[in-house]
Amino acid sequence: MSVNSETSILFACVARGTVILAKHAICAGNFVEVCEQVLAKVSPDNSRLTYSHLNYLFHYIMEDRIIYLCVTDDTVERQRAFDFLVEIKRRFIVMYQTRGLTAMPYAMNTEFSRVLLNEMRHFSQMTATTSSYEMSSHMDSARSQMEDVKAIMVRNIDSVVQRGERLELLVEKSELLNISSTTFRQRSGLLSNRLYWRNAKIFIMFVVTILVVSYFIVCIACGGFKWPHCVSK
């Protein structure tokens, strides 16, 4: 099932300041470069905010020094984006507690990028008519702790960009990744590696077998292991 580019969460990450701990994108783009600039503008105080830039929105939740951020088209409902961030925050805290406060860059990426992928797929594939109350019970609980999204400010990112800075998000939607094809490519890569090493082992065994057989043939032809008939004294 392909991702609808008009209603998708394009990029998501979890960071401590500008230190990205885990990330995932469903299409090609300079997300990391731009998001590092956005992360640098986030207040150290607990906050929730949306930055607008061209046709894209940067939504984030800052809580206890950890930033949960996603990038969407401006057609995506903000409520859905913040629902996504609340769920990502919950999953991250459950998995890592306070480890994110001292972790190295991308320390959680191998494991948590898969969580981001699954949640991005889930929220992106929800229809526009899906009620928030049709989500799981923990999402209902998280929603009760979230103030009305309408009260969360929307700022133009250009208003916080300092003179001389250049912030331009480039997204190649023609390269939107099909979730299933991504999984397929990952599995194909693993299979290819396994086949490569299996074939390499078979080739090595074949070469060793040829050498051993050739050695014994020469030994027989030359009268023994020391090749007395073939080696001149």
N, C-alpha and C positions, 0 to 999 in steps of 0.2 A: 504494500500500500504506500503510495507516494505521499509526501508531505505537501499540503496546500500552502503555496508560497504567500497567499494572501492572508492566511490566518495562523501563521506559524511563529513560534519562538525561534529566532534565528541563531541565537548564541546565549549561553549562560555560563556563569563562573562563580566560584566562591573564592574570596580573597581576604587577606589581612593587609589593609592599606593597599599598596600597589603590588604586593606579593600575591600572585595568583596561586592558589592551592589546587584547584581543579577547574577544568573547563570543557566545554563541548560546543561545536558548531555544526549546523546541518547544511551549510553551504560555504563556498569559498568567500573569503573576504579578509580585510585587515582588522578583524575584531580585536585581537589582543593588543595591537598597537594603539588603537583608539580607546579601548576600554582602560588601558593603563593610564591614559590621560584623564579619563573620566574619574577613575578611582582616586587619582591624586586630588580631585576637587571635593571628594566626599568629606563632610565634617566628621571629626572623631567622636562626636556625640551620637547617641542612638537616634536614628532618624529614618524616614522613608521619603523618597523623592523620585520624580520622573524628570529626566532631561529630554528635550526634543532636539533633533538634529536632522534637517532635511525631511525625509519621509520615514524616519526611524525614531523610536523611543527607547531610552535607556531607563529602566526601572531598577531601583535598588532598595534594599533594606539593610541598614547598618545596625547591628546589635552586638553589644559586648565585643567590640573591636573587629568583628567579622562582617564582611560585606557580601551580600547575596545579590547578584546582578544578572539581569537578562536584557537582551536586545530584541525588539519586535518591530514589525511594521506599524505604522500609525493607524492601521485599520484594526489592529487587535485591541479588544476591550482591556482597559487598564485593570479592571477587577480580575480578569482572568490571569493577567501577568502577575499581579500581586498574590493571587491564590497560588500560582506556581512557585513564587519565591517563598511564601510561607511554608509550603510543603518541602521545598529544598532545604530550608533552614531546619525544619523538624528532622529530616532525614540525616542531615549533616551532624546535628547535635547528638542524635541517637548513636550514630556510628563512631564519632570522634570525641565527644564531650568537649574538653578544653584543649585538645592537642593542636587545634588550629592556631592557637595563640603563640606557639613556638615552632611550628612546623616549617620546614624548608620549602622553597618554591616547588610547586607541582608534587608535593609529597603525597597528596591524596589522589592525584590525577588518574593513576592506573585503575583504582577501584571506584572512585566516585564519579568519574566521567561516564561510566555505564549507568549510574543512577541518574545523572543529568540527561543522558540519552533517553532513558525509559520515561522519565517525567516529561521531557520535551515532547516526545511522541504522544504521550497521553493527553497533555493539555492542548497540543496543536491539532489533534484529531477530534477534539470535542466540538460539537456543532455550536453555532452561535445561540441556539435556543436551549442548550443544556443548562439546567438550573444548578446553581452552586450546591443546592441541597440534595442533588442526585449523586454527589461525590461521596467518598467514604466518610465514616463517622469522625475520623481524626481531622479531616478537612473541615467538617462542621465546627469542631472544637477550635481549630486554628482560626476560622473565620470569626468566631465570637470574640477572639482576642485582638482582632484587627479593626482599627477604626475605619470609618467610611472612606473609601478610596477617593471620593470626591473632595475630601478635605486635604488630600495629599497634593502638594503643590506641583505644578508643571513649569519647569523653567527651560528657556532656550539655552542650550549648551554654549552658544556663542557669548552669552552674557558673563560667563565665568572663565572664558578662554583669555589668557593674558596676551598682550600685544607681542607679536612675533611668533606665537604658537600657531600651528596649523593642525586643525582637526577635520579630517575628511574620511567618512566611512565609505568604503568601497565594497559593495556586495555583488557577487556574480550569481544571480538567481538562476541563470541557465545551468548552473552546476549544483542546484539543490539536490541533496543526496536522498535517494530513496532509502528508507530505514532498512528494509529487507535486503536491498542490494549491498548496503554497507556491511551488514552482518555477513552476507554471502562472500564479499570480498575478503573480510577478515578471516573467515573460515577457509576460504580458498588459499589465502596466504599461508595459513598454518599447514594446510594439506600439502601445498607445494613444497614447503620446507621439509616436511616429513618424507615426502616422495624423493626429494633431492638427496637427503641423507641416507635413505634406504638404498637408492640407486648407487650412491657413492660407496656404501658398504659392500654391495653386491659386486661392483667393479673391482674394489680392492681385493675381495675374496677371490674373484676370478683371476686377477693378475698373480696373486700369491699362489693359487693352485697351478697356474701355467708354469710359474717359476719352479715350484716343487717337482712337478711332473717332468719338466725339462731336465732338472738336476738328476733325477733318478734315471732317466733315459741315458744321459751322458755317462753316469756312473756304470750302468750296465755295459754300455759300448766301450768304455775305457778300462774295464776290468776291476772296478771297485771304487770305494769312496775317495781314495787318494788318486784316482785316475792314472794308475801305473802305466797303462798302454798308451796314454795320450800325452803324458808329461815327460819330456826328455830330461834325462839325468845330466 
